[in-house]
Amino acid sequence: MAAALLADPEVHAIGDLLDREEFRSGAELRDELQVFQDRYDQAVRADDVTVLSRLCRETNARWGHVCVLAIGHEERVPHWGTTPEGPAAWLHETHGGG
């Protein structure tokens, strides 16, 4: 049953629509939120556990989405991070990754 559902072209179309919207929203928020990606990148390079421990734990890891915002940001903006394809924003774990 699950395999048939996942193979349905309409399900794929909805998934593609969600992906496009995540990237559209991510690009729209980039000017405001890029500073958080820069802080994350610097913390990873410096192995700064203090900064990294204050970051949101939300991820869609299978799709390269890692939220770089501080814990508690969800009341103001969606989860946000950059991927090889560009910035992405998402409200919750839309793809079942993690």
Backbone bond lengths (Angstrom), bond angles and torsions (degrees), N, CA, C in turn:
res aa  C-N    CA-C-N  psi(-1)  N-CA   C-N-CA  omega(-1)  CA-C   N-CA-C  phi
1 M - - - 1.447 - - 1.531 111.14 -
2 A 1.331 116.31 -48.68 1.469 120.19 -179.00 1.525 110.87 -63.03
3 A 1.334 117.32 -40.70 1.461 120.64 179.73 1.524 111.04 -62.82
4 A 1.317 117.06 -40.10 1.468 120.68 178.55 1.524 110.42 -65.11
5 L 1.310 116.93 -41.47 1.455 120.91 179.35 1.532 110.63 -63.74
6 L 1.317 116.74 -45.83 1.466 120.81 -179.01 1.522 112.32 -67.17
7 A 1.326 117.58 -25.30 1.460 121.35 179.31 1.535 112.54 -84.06
8 D 1.304 117.81 -10.38 1.461 122.42 -177.32 1.530 110.37 -63.94
9 P 1.335 117.82 127.32 1.462 121.02 179.76 1.534 113.57 -58.16
10 E 1.304 117.42 -32.94 1.462 119.88 178.72 1.532 111.16 -67.16
11 V 1.324 116.45 -37.29 1.465 120.42 177.06 1.529 109.59 -64.16
12 H 1.329 116.92 -41.72 1.467 120.80 176.95 1.522 111.00 -63.06
13 A 1.316 117.06 -41.32 1.466 120.92 179.77 1.528 111.11 -62.34
14 I 1.319 116.71 -41.03 1.468 120.75 178.24 1.534 109.96 -65.73
15 G 1.318 116.81 -42.59 1.466 120.72 177.31 1.521 111.78 -60.56
16 D 1.336 116.39 -42.35 1.467 120.51 177.83 1.526 111.01 -63.87
17 L 1.326 116.64 -40.32 1.461 121.32 177.58 1.534 110.72 -61.63
18 L 1.329 116.93 -44.16 1.469 120.67 177.63 1.521 111.01 -61.48
19 D 1.324 117.17 -43.77 1.464 120.68 178.53 1.528 110.84 -59.72
20 R 1.318 117.57 -47.46 1.470 121.03 179.90 1.519 111.06 -60.48
21 E 1.333 116.73 -40.94 1.464 120.25 -179.74 1.528 111.32 -67.68
22 E 1.332 117.95 -38.19 1.458 120.45 176.95 1.520 111.21 -61.04
23 F 1.328 117.63 -42.01 1.459 120.87 179.60 1.525 111.69 -73.56
24 R 1.325 118.32 -36.13 1.465 121.17 176.39 1.526 109.71 -62.91
25 S 1.323 116.25 -47.95 1.462 121.01 179.24 1.528 111.24 -64.57
26 G 1.317 116.34 -39.77 1.461 119.98 178.73 1.509 112.08 -61.62
27 A 1.335 116.72 -43.08 1.467 120.61 178.42 1.525 110.78 -65.64
28 E 1.316 116.32 -39.21 1.462 121.16 179.83 1.532 111.60 -62.33
29 L 1.321 117.44 -34.34 1.466 122.39 -177.90 1.530 113.63 -91.47
30 R 1.317 117.00 -4.22 1.470 120.33 -172.31 1.527 113.03 -58.07
31 D 1.325 118.81 -47.04 1.466 119.93 -177.55 1.521 111.44 -57.51
32 E 1.316 116.45 -39.46 1.460 121.47 -178.65 1.523 112.75 -75.63
33 L 1.336 117.91 -34.76 1.462 120.99 -168.25 1.526 115.29 -109.56
34 Q 1.327 118.88 -5.05 1.469 120.92 -177.72 1.526 112.33 -57.56
35 V 1.323 117.27 -32.33 1.467 120.42 178.65 1.534 111.56 -57.45
36 F 1.327 117.10 -32.10 1.463 120.84 178.63 1.526 111.37 -72.62
37 Q 1.327 117.14 -36.01 1.467 120.22 174.98 1.521 109.52 -65.37
38 D 1.327 116.80 -42.21 1.467 120.87 178.89 1.528 110.61 -61.54
39 R 1.346 116.59 -42.96 1.467 120.97 178.71 1.531 109.92 -62.69
40 Y 1.326 117.22 -43.32 1.465 122.12 178.87 1.533 110.45 -60.85
41 D 1.333 116.68 -48.83 1.465 121.03 -179.44 1.526 110.91 -58.35
42 Q 1.344 116.60 -44.18 1.464 120.56 179.00 1.533 110.83 -64.06
43 A 1.326 117.31 -42.38 1.465 121.16 -179.97 1.528 110.90 -63.22
44 V 1.331 117.36 -38.93 1.468 120.57 177.72 1.524 109.88 -65.48
45 R 1.338 116.82 -46.19 1.477 120.02 179.38 1.528 111.61 -60.29
46 A 1.337 116.35 -40.69 1.465 121.44 -176.02 1.523 112.60 -88.96
47 D 1.330 117.00 -1.84 1.472 121.85 -176.01 1.533 109.94 53.61
48 D 1.339 114.75 45.88 1.465 122.26 -177.68 1.528 109.48 -85.35
49 V 1.314 115.43 90.84 1.457 122.05 -176.23 1.529 111.36 -64.34
50 T 1.319 117.73 -31.98 1.466 121.07 179.75 1.522 110.57 -60.79
51 V 1.320 117.74 -49.59 1.465 121.27 178.57 1.521 110.20 -65.54
52 L 1.315 117.13 -47.69 1.462 120.82 -176.89 1.522 112.07 -61.79
53 S 1.317 118.36 -31.51 1.460 120.93 -179.19 1.526 112.51 -72.10
54 R 1.331 117.65 -16.95 1.466 121.39 179.82 1.530 112.54 -93.62
55 L 1.321 117.50 3.09 1.458 120.51 -176.09 1.521 112.16 -91.92
56 C 1.315 114.88 154.02 1.457 123.23 177.02 1.530 109.57 -57.03
57 R 1.307 116.95 142.40 1.462 121.54 -179.45 1.534 112.34 -93.83
58 E 1.323 117.86 -1.63 1.468 120.51 -177.00 1.524 110.92 -67.84
59 T 1.317 115.26 137.76 1.457 120.86 179.48 1.522 110.33 -151.67
60 N 1.294 114.82 148.30 1.460 123.40 164.23 1.525 104.42 -117.39
61 A 1.315 116.19 64.24 1.456 122.76 -167.46 1.522 113.79 -54.85
62 R 1.301 117.72 -35.72 1.463 118.94 -178.53 1.520 111.39 -64.54
63 W 1.313 117.23 -20.14 1.457 121.56 179.29 1.524 111.29 -108.92
64 G 1.307 118.41 10.28 1.454 121.78 178.40 1.507 114.92 75.52
65 H 1.324 118.31 13.80 1.459 121.64 177.78 1.520 109.90 -88.42
66 V 1.309 117.50 118.90 1.454 123.08 173.74 1.514 106.60 -130.85
67 C 1.314 117.26 120.65 1.459 121.20 -178.89 1.524 109.29 -71.03
68 V 1.335 116.79 128.61 1.462 121.72 -177.76 1.529 112.23 -106.08
69 L 1.333 117.05 8.10 1.459 121.09 -178.24 1.521 110.93 -87.22
70 A 1.327 116.01 165.06 1.461 121.23 -179.99 1.526 110.17 -72.67
71 I 1.311 116.31 153.25 1.462 122.20 176.12 1.528 108.75 -54.76
72 G 1.320 116.53 136.29 1.462 121.61 177.50 1.513 114.98 91.73
73 H 1.316 118.61 4.41 1.461 121.62 -178.55 1.521 113.35 -69.52
74 E 1.330 117.92 -17.92 1.467 122.57 -170.04 1.522 114.03 -60.03
75 E 1.323 118.28 -20.00 1.458 119.71 178.95 1.520 111.98 -74.91
76 R 1.330 116.58 -17.88 1.460 120.24 -178.09 1.532 113.26 -112.94
77 V 1.303 117.35 -42.45 1.471 121.66 -177.27 1.530 109.60 -139.52
78 P 1.338 117.15 159.09 1.471 119.67 177.08 1.527 110.30 -72.23
79 H 1.323 116.32 175.36 1.462 120.47 171.73 1.524 106.97 -61.05
80 W 1.337 116.88 145.42 1.463 120.34 -175.81 1.514 110.18 -150.13
81 G 1.325 116.21 140.35 1.458 122.38 174.92 1.511 109.49 -169.25
82 T 1.308 116.95 172.97 1.453 119.10 178.54 1.518 110.07 -105.55
83 T 1.309 115.07 153.40 1.453 123.29 179.53 1.526 107.21 -129.84
84 P 1.314 118.65 172.13 1.470 119.22 175.72 1.537 112.30 -57.99
85 E 1.324 117.40 -25.56 1.466 121.29 -179.94 1.523 112.83 -87.75
86 G 1.320 118.16 -8.01 1.458 122.13 -178.60 1.514 111.03 128.03
87 P 1.340 116.62 -179.19 1.463 119.43 -179.35 1.520 111.17 -67.87
88 A 1.337 115.85 147.91 1.463 121.24 178.98 1.519 109.03 -137.23
89 A 1.326 115.72 144.43 1.465 122.52 175.69 1.517 107.53 -125.98
90 W 1.318 116.86 141.85 1.455 120.36 178.69 1.515 109.12 -148.82
91 L 1.315 115.54 151.30 1.461 121.12 -178.00 1.504 112.69 -85.48
92 H 1.298 117.34 -32.76 1.457 122.63 179.34 1.505 107.28 -159.67
93 E 1.290 117.04 -176.51 1.462 121.89 -178.27 1.523 109.90 -71.28
94 T 1.321 116.38 87.57 1.460 121.68 -172.76 1.516 114.50 -76.49
95 H 1.307 117.81 -21.45 1.456 119.92 -173.80 1.514 114.34 -109.43
96 G 1.309 118.30 -0.19 1.449 119.63 -177.15 1.517 112.81 79.17
97 G 1.336 117.95 10.93 1.458 121.08 176.34 1.513 109.32 -79.81
98 G 1.311 115.51 -176.81 1.461 116.30 176.07 1.481 112.48 148.62
